Amino acid sequence: MSHCHVIGGGLAGLSAALTLCAAGREVTVHEAAAQAGGRCRSYFDRELGIRVDNGNHLLLSGNEDAMAYIDRIDARGTLKAPGGESGGVSGGRGKARFPFMDLKTGQRWTLRPNRGRTPWWIFSDHRRVPNTTPIDYLRLLALTQITDDRSVAEAMAHNTLYSRLIEPLAVSALNTRPEKGLARLLGAVIRESLMRGGSACVPLSPVRGWSESLIDPALHWLALHGGRVLLGSRVMALDLDGQAVTGLRLGDTTLALEQGDGVVLAVPAAAAAALLPELELPDEFEAIVNLHYRFDAEPGEAGFIGLVGGLAEWVFVKPGHVSVTISAARAIVEQPADALAARVWPEVSRALGITGPLPAWRVVKEKRATFAATAAQDRLRPAARTGRANLVLAGDWTATGLPATIEGAIRSGRTAAELLLAA
């Protein structure tokens, strides 16, 4: 491929662009929005007067494609980990630490996997979930071997480990309730993290924001290596013949493709369906609600805490504010923002041990945040390769074998780029 056009400047598109540019290809990224990053970016919220992330995410040290992406753009120093160096993780390893609180009982605990693959931590009362046994964790092995269409709820015993770890993990990783969430997708996440030991489970979060860690360094790297990123460049349609994409329609103009040019379609599933009606794609989506409170809080041992027994699921302490994520939020997404903010703040206060009235807040609702990770929707996820030699697909909605995660998005971009390079 001589000139590769990447449609979409989210993580999947940037991952594809980096891979293609590193291989010496001429690359142009077409991003319809005024900024790159998609669902993983930061912006200045004028109402709160602070910079916030449009979504809360955690990377794990075992996310191999994400870490390769981060290393390529030299961004390890922009991430922090529990027990790591304050200036980033470039020189320190960090520790696998996941603090939790049960809002119904007030009980607190911290999951502490040991670094090696042999899981001796499950025999320690101080490292595992309270009121669980080592046998409970050994049964997780079966989850990683599932290949059928059982849901998480169908595949796992409903014991203390389920309610205090498996269910919260399923909701956050799949963005789908465990009654419908596909067990084998959760098994893939566990296989690539917990089953590889604590060294693969160190949680990583940005020192400043996700744009500063994953987006801005990638844009800088592309600029240094000859790549072009065109913001506000919306591809309205694709010119197609029987075997290839022949042109990109950009408003009133058409960009004709030459022989050997390639296209990576890395837009959300709904946008991809509009550009390629022939594709059968996931068409059921789940919501995520994020709440940002302007409040200076102590970060604690990890900078975040998982909650069970309430509405809030994950609370992140960030510069100048506290952010809350509620995944699989279809049941509450239509509730008034002020009611949600008032309902969640007492849970945040308990979790962080703080007092005071409801501070300034912002509620961000993403009604179509990710595809629903059900068996029916998973069967609709397309492969990266299409029936056209110069067109490939990228996005967390493609058949990555993972749910809609940062790791899945970045992996999909690399896969798509490698297909073009091999063409």
Secondary structure, DSSP 8 states (H G I E B T S, - for coil): --EEEEE--SHHHHHHHHHHHHTT-EEEEEESSSSS-TTS-EEEETTTTEEEESS---EETT-HHHHHHHHHTT-GGGEE-TTS-TT-SSS------EEEEETTT--EEEE---SSSS-GGGG-TTTS-TT--HHHHHTHHHHTT--S--BHHHHS--SHHIIIIIHHHHHHHHSS-TTTSBHHHHHHHHHTTGGG-GGG--EEEESS-HIIIIIHHHHHHHHHTT-EEEET----EEEE-SSSEEEEEETTEEEE--TT-EEEE-S-HHHHHHH-TT------EEEEEEEEE------TTTSEEEEESSS--EEEEETTEEEEEE-S-TTTTTS-HHHHHHHHHHHHHHHHT---S---EEEEEEEEEEE--SHHHHTT---SB-SSTTEEE-STTSS-SS-SSHHHHHHHHHHHHHHHHH-
